[in-house]
Amino acid sequence: MGKSNAAGAAARAIALDAPSRVLNLGICGALPHPQPLQIRESVLASRCVLADEGIATDGLWLPLAKAGFPSAIDGDAISTSDSFNHSLTPFADRVGAIATVSTCSGNDERAREIFGRCAPDGLAEAMEGAAIGIAAQRSGIPFAELRVVSNRAGHRDSQGWDLKGALARLEAIAAGLARQES
């Protein structure tokens, strides 16, 4: 879990295995989008937003690139591969931005804030996507992220966790992907 661990593991795997593409599969929390994802729905990332790397001041959020700092990416998001995403579309209920965060939203204010940083298409938050995408991008490898909603982002008492159901759906998607590859 987490951006640092994911980036390091992805970079090592890419260096050792030289894959032709990188797919990040996992679970996520649904952001408070006007048409929110439901628990156990799948989301394919159109882009992976580094939603909490920047400068927070009184009432203002600046991504690192807009604050004038050098960045590993252009702006605050990693683009996913259009052709790779096209092959994954049958496995996705929705397509939109997935926020990559270091700290998941445990209250409604934070969930709304993260949604605002990847609006208007921010559907989910997770902890690894953009970091894995950076590792793939630096190696010139197509990248995609596909996740299943395990909970709603926001107040801990109303998140509605269904980890078992989300993981079962993710397992079914992985099996479908394996069949597609063979």
C-alpha positions in Angstrom: 0.0 0.0 0.0 1.0 3.6 -0.5 2.7 5.6 -3.3 6.3 5.1 -2.2 6.0 1.4 -1.8 4.1 1.1 -5.1 6.5 3.2 -7.1 9.5 1.3 -5.8 7.9 -2.1 -6.4 6.7 -1.1 -9.9 10.1 0.3 -10.9 11.8 -2.9 -9.7 9.4 -5.2 -11.5 9.7 -3.2 -14.7 13.5 -3.3 -14.5 13.5 -7.1 -13.9 10.7 -8.3 -16.1 10.5 -5.6 -18.9 6.8 -6.0 -19.4 5.0 -4.7 -22.5 2.5 -2.8 -20.4 1.5 -2.2 -16.7 -1.9 -2.6 -15.2 -2.7 -1.5 -11.7 -5.6 -3.5 -10.3 -7.0 -2.8 -6.8 -9.8 -1.4 -4.7 -10.8 2.2 -4.2 -13.1 4.5 -2.3 -15.9 6.3 -4.3 -15.6 10.1 -4.3 -18.6 12.3 -3.8 -19.2 12.8 -7.5 -22.7 14.0 -8.5 -23.2 10.6 -10.0 -21.2 8.5 -7.6 -19.9 5.0 -8.1 -21.7 2.3 -6.2 -19.9 -0.2 -4.0 -18.6 -3.2 -6.1 -18.7 -1.1 -9.3 -15.5 -1.0 -11.4 -13.7 2.2 -12.6 -11.2 2.5 -15.3 -8.9 5.5 -14.9 -8.9 8.1 -17.7 -6.1 9.8 -15.7 -4.5 9.3 -12.3 -4.3 12.6 -10.3 -1.7 13.2 -7.7 -4.4 14.7 -5.5 -2.4 15.5 -2.3 1.1 16.4 -3.5 1.3 20.2 -3.5 1.0 23.2 -1.2 -2.0 23.8 1.0 -2.5 27.4 2.2 -5.5 29.2 3.6 -8.2 28.4 1.1 -5.8 27.6 -1.8 -4.4 24.4 -3.2 -1.4 24.4 -5.6 -0.2 21.3 -7.2 3.6 21.1 -7.3 3.9 21.9 -11.0 1.8 25.1 -10.6 3.8 26.1 -7.6 7.0 26.2 -9.7 8.6 23.0 -8.5 10.0 20.5 -11.0 7.8 17.5 -11.4 8.1 14.0 -12.8 5.0 14.6 -14.8 3.4 17.4 -16.8 0.9 19.0 -14.4 -0.7 16.9 -11.6 -1.9 13.8 -13.4 -0.6 10.7 -15.2 -2.4 9.9 -18.5 -3.3 6.3 -19.1 -2.8 4.6 -22.4 -5.8 5.1 -24.8 -5.2 1.8 -26.6 -4.7 -0.2 -23.4 -7.8 1.4 -21.8 -9.8 0.5 -24.9 -9.0 -3.2 -24.3 -10.1 -2.8 -20.7 -13.4 -1.0 -21.3 -15.5 -4.2 -21.2 -14.4 -4.7 -17.6 -15.3 -1.2 -16.4 -18.7 0.1 -15.2 -17.4 3.7 -15.5 -14.4 5.6 -16.8 -13.0 8.7 -15.0 -10.2 10.2 -12.9 -8.8 8.3 -10.0 -7.2 10.4 -7.3 -3.9 9.0 -5.9 -3.6 10.0 -2.2 -1.2 9.4 0.6 -3.9 9.7 3.2 -7.4 8.4 2.4 -10.4 10.5 3.1 -11.8 9.8 6.6 -14.2 12.7 6.7 -16.7 14.3 4.2 -14.8 17.5 4.0 -11.6 15.8 2.9 -13.5 13.6 0.3 -15.1 16.8 -1.2 -11.6 18.4 -1.3 -10.0 15.5 -3.1 -13.0 15.4 -5.5 -12.4 19.1 -6.2 -8.8 18.4 -7.2 -9.8 16.0 -9.9 -13.2 17.3 -10.9 -15.3 17.2 -12.9 -14.6 13.5 -13.6 -13.1 12.4 -10.3 -14.8 9.1 -9.4 -12.5 7.4 -6.9 -9.5 7.7 -4.6 -6.8 5.1 -4.1 -3.2 5.1 -2.9 -1.0 3.8 -5.7 -2.1 4.6 -9.3 -0.2 7.7 -10.2 3.0 6.4 -8.6 2.9 3.2 -10.6 2.0 5.3 -13.7 5.1 7.4 -13.2 7.3 4.3 -13.0 5.7 3.0 -16.2 5.9 6.3 -18.0 9.6 6.7 -17.2 10.2 3.3 -18.8 8.1 4.1 -21.8 5.5 1.4 -21.0 1.8 1.8 -21.5 -0.1 2.1 -18.2 -3.7 1.6 -17.1 -5.5 1.5 -13.7 -8.7 -0.5 -13.1 -10.3 -0.6 -9.6 -13.3 -1.9 -7.8 -15.1 0.3 -5.2 -14.9 -1.2 -1.7 -16.3 1.8 0.2 -17.4 5.4 -0.1 -14.7 8.1 0.7 -15.7 10.3 3.6 -16.9 10.0 7.2 -15.7 6.7 8.6 -19.1 5.7 10.0 -20.9 6.0 6.7 -18.3 4.5 4.3 -20.3 1.2 3.9 -17.3 -1.1 3.4 -17.7 -4.3 1.5 -14.1 -5.5 1.1 -15.1 -9.1 0.6 -17.5 -8.2 -2.2 -15.1 -5.8 -3.9 -12.3 -8.3 -3.8 -14.6 -11.0 -5.3 -15.5 -8.6 -8.1 -11.8 -7.8 -8.6 -11.0 -11.5 -8.8 -13.7 -12.0 -11.4 -12.2 -9.1 -13.5 -8.7 -10.6 -13.2 -10.0 -14.0 -14.4 -11.7 -12.3 -17.3 -8.5 -10.4 -18.2 -6.5 -13.7 -18.0 -9.0 -15.3 -20.4 -8.8 -12.3 -22.8 -5.0 -12.6 -22.8 -5.0 -16.3 -23.7 
